[in-house]
Amino acid sequence: MNLYTGGMLLTTMEPRLFDLDFQLLTDSVLTLISVFVLFFALSYLLFNPVRAMLEKRQNKIADELSTAASAQEEAQKLQALYEQKLAGVDKEADEILRDARSRALASENQIVAEAKEEARRIVDRAHVEAELEKAKVADEMKQEMILVACAIAGKVVAANMNTEIQESLVDETLREMGESTWQS
């Protein structure tokens, strides 16, 4: 209803549903537009940098995890390599000990062989010296026999100057001493 009073138009208010008027609707629409503009502005200014920061952090964490995984894998490889080297060291130590034992055994055998050779040379030298001593004793015995024979011959000659007896005594003495005594 409209009332006209002296140039003014008065409108009477009619009861409205939810008390919606034009001003409220425009304010609501402007508020919604402002909220969307603010949302997009904040999204551009705040959310996108935060998303970028979170994405960088996520990438950094993923890189650190992959680096840690590769480092762990490398550590496992090194551990396996060190265990293999330790097993190799044990084998090498056994081989060195075995080689040292074989060299010691060879050295022992060489020392024993040299000692046996030296003992053989000593025994041979002792045999040679015994033979020389035996020959020396035999020569001394021959000298003694010659002296005894000369003494006997001197006594016989003195007692009896018979040439037949002298010849028989010389022959007998020579037979007793043997012909090999005079030939050596």
ZIDA-V818016 format. One record per residue. N is the residue number from 1. PSI is psi in degrees with one decimal (none if undefined). OMEGA is omega in radians with two decimals (NA if undefined). NEAR is the number of other ideal C-beta (glycine too) atoms within 10 Angstrom. Layout:
n & psi & omega & near
N & PSI & OMEGA & NEAR
N & PSI & OMEGA & NEAR
This chain:
n & psi & omega & near
1 & 135.8 & -3.10 & 7
2 & 135.5 & 3.06 & 7
3 & 138.3 & 3.13 & 9
4 & 121.8 & 3.12 & 8
5 & 112.1 & 3.02 & 7
6 & 47.1 & 3.02 & 4
7 & -3.7 & 3.14 & 5
8 & 142.2 & 3.14 & 7
9 & 119.4 & 3.13 & 8
10 & 134.2 & 3.10 & 10
11 & 137.0 & 3.11 & 8
12 & 150.0 & -3.07 & 7
13 & 132.7 & 3.09 & 8
14 & 147.1 & 3.12 & 6
15 & 132.9 & -3.09 & 5
16 & 159.8 & 3.12 & 8
17 & 130.0 & -3.12 & 5
18 & 13.4 & 3.09 & 6
19 & 44.3 & 3.14 & 7
20 & 127.1 & 3.03 & 10
21 & 176.5 & -3.05 & 11
22 & -40.6 & -3.13 & 7
23 & -43.0 & 3.13 & 8
24 & -40.8 & 3.14 & 11
25 & -44.2 & 3.13 & 10
26 & -40.0 & 3.09 & 10
27 & -41.0 & 3.14 & 11
28 & -43.8 & -3.13 & 11
29 & -43.8 & 3.13 & 10
30 & -37.4 & 3.10 & 10
31 & -43.2 & 3.10 & 10
32 & -43.0 & 3.12 & 10
33 & -43.2 & 3.13 & 10
34 & -41.3 & 3.12 & 10
35 & -44.3 & 3.12 & 10
36 & -41.2 & 3.11 & 10
37 & -45.2 & 3.11 & 10
38 & -41.1 & 3.10 & 10
39 & -47.8 & -3.13 & 11
40 & -38.6 & 3.12 & 11
41 & -47.0 & 3.11 & 10
42 & -36.5 & 3.09 & 11
43 & -43.9 & -3.14 & 12
44 & -43.2 & -3.06 & 10
45 & -34.3 & -3.04 & 10
46 & -51.7 & -3.03 & 10
47 & -44.8 & -3.13 & 12
48 & -45.5 & 3.07 & 11
49 & -38.0 & 3.12 & 10
50 & -42.6 & 3.09 & 11
51 & -42.8 & 3.12 & 11
52 & -42.4 & 3.12 & 10
53 & -43.2 & 3.11 & 10
54 & -38.4 & 3.12 & 10
55 & -41.4 & 3.08 & 10
56 & -42.7 & 3.13 & 10
57 & -41.6 & 3.12 & 10
58 & -42.5 & 3.11 & 10
59 & -41.1 & 3.13 & 10
60 & -43.9 & 3.11 & 10
61 & -41.4 & 3.11 & 10
62 & -41.8 & 3.10 & 10
63 & -42.8 & 3.12 & 10
64 & -38.1 & 3.09 & 10
65 & -42.1 & 3.12 & 10
66 & -37.8 & 3.08 & 10
67 & -43.1 & 3.11 & 10
68 & -39.7 & 3.12 & 10
69 & -42.4 & 3.12 & 10
70 & -36.5 & 3.10 & 10
71 & -39.9 & 3.11 & 10
72 & -40.2 & 3.10 & 10
73 & -42.5 & 3.11 & 10
74 & -40.5 & 3.11 & 10
75 & -39.3 & 3.10 & 10
76 & -39.4 & 3.09 & 10
77 & -44.8 & 3.12 & 10
78 & -39.4 & 3.12 & 10
79 & -44.3 & 3.11 & 10
80 & -40.6 & 3.13 & 10
81 & -43.2 & 3.12 & 10
82 & -38.6 & 3.08 & 11
83 & -39.7 & 3.10 & 10
84 & -41.9 & 3.11 & 10
85 & -38.4 & 3.10 & 11
86 & -42.1 & 3.08 & 10
87 & -38.9 & 3.10 & 10
88 & -36.3 & 3.12 & 10
89 & -41.2 & 3.09 & 11
90 & -44.9 & 3.12 & 10
91 & -42.4 & -3.13 & 10
92 & -41.0 & 3.11 & 11
93 & -42.2 & 3.09 & 10
94 & -41.0 & 3.14 & 10
95 & -41.3 & 3.12 & 10
96 & -43.1 & 3.11 & 10
97 & -42.5 & 3.12 & 10
98 & -42.6 & 3.13 & 10
99 & -42.1 & 3.12 & 10
100 & -40.3 & 3.11 & 10
101 & -43.1 & -3.13 & 10
102 & -38.7 & 3.09 & 10
103 & -39.3 & 3.11 & 10
104 & -40.8 & 3.11 & 10
105 & -42.2 & 3.11 & 10
106 & -41.5 & 3.10 & 10
107 & -41.8 & 3.10 & 10
108 & -45.2 & 3.12 & 10
109 & -39.9 & 3.13 & 10
110 & -43.3 & 3.13 & 10
111 & -41.8 & 3.12 & 10
112 & -42.1 & 3.13 & 10
113 & -42.4 & 3.11 & 10
114 & -39.6 & 3.12 & 10
115 & -42.0 & 3.11 & 10
116 & -41.8 & 3.13 & 10
117 & -42.7 & 3.11 & 10
118 & -42.2 & 3.11 & 10
119 & -40.7 & 3.11 & 10
120 & -42.3 & 3.11 & 10
121 & -40.4 & 3.12 & 10
122 & -43.0 & 3.13 & 10
123 & -42.6 & 3.11 & 10
124 & -43.1 & 3.12 & 10
125 & -40.1 & 3.12 & 10
126 & -40.4 & 3.09 & 10
127 & -44.2 & 3.14 & 10
128 & -44.7 & 3.13 & 10
129 & -37.7 & 3.10 & 10
130 & -42.3 & 3.11 & 10
131 & -41.7 & 3.12 & 10
132 & -41.9 & 3.11 & 10
133 & -41.1 & 3.11 & 10
134 & -43.4 & 3.12 & 10
135 & -38.2 & 3.12 & 11
136 & -44.4 & 3.10 & 10
137 & -41.4 & 3.13 & 10
138 & -40.7 & 3.09 & 12
139 & -41.9 & 3.11 & 12
140 & -39.3 & 3.11 & 10
141 & -40.3 & 3.10 & 12
142 & -42.8 & 3.12 & 14
143 & -43.9 & 3.12 & 10
144 & -43.5 & -3.14 & 10
145 & -38.6 & 3.12 & 14
146 & -42.0 & 3.13 & 14
147 & -42.7 & 3.11 & 10
148 & -43.2 & -3.13 & 11
149 & -39.5 & 3.11 & 17
150 & -39.9 & 3.14 & 11
151 & -44.0 & 3.11 & 10
152 & -45.0 & -3.12 & 12
153 & -38.0 & 3.11 & 14
154 & -40.7 & 3.14 & 10
155 & -42.1 & -3.13 & 10
156 & -42.8 & -3.12 & 16
157 & -40.1 & -3.14 & 14
158 & -39.9 & -3.10 & 8
159 & -39.2 & -3.01 & 9
160 & 122.4 & -3.08 & 12
161 & 29.4 & -3.09 & 9
162 & 128.4 & -3.08 & 11
163 & -28.6 & 3.13 & 9
164 & -42.0 & -3.14 & 8
165 & -38.6 & -3.13 & 13
166 & -42.4 & -3.13 & 14
167 & -40.6 & 3.13 & 10
168 & -37.4 & 3.11 & 12
169 & -42.0 & 3.13 & 16
170 & -42.8 & 3.13 & 13
171 & -42.9 & -3.14 & 10
172 & -42.0 & -3.14 & 11
173 & -40.9 & 3.12 & 16
174 & -38.6 & 3.09 & 13
175 & -41.0 & 3.14 & 9
176 & -40.4 & -3.11 & 10
177 & -24.4 & 3.12 & 15
178 & 153.1 & -3.10 & 9
179 & -25.6 & -3.11 & 8
180 & -24.9 & -3.14 & 7
181 & -40.1 & -3.08 & 15
182 & -23.3 & -3.10 & 10
183 & -24.5 & -3.12 & 6
184 & none & NA & 8
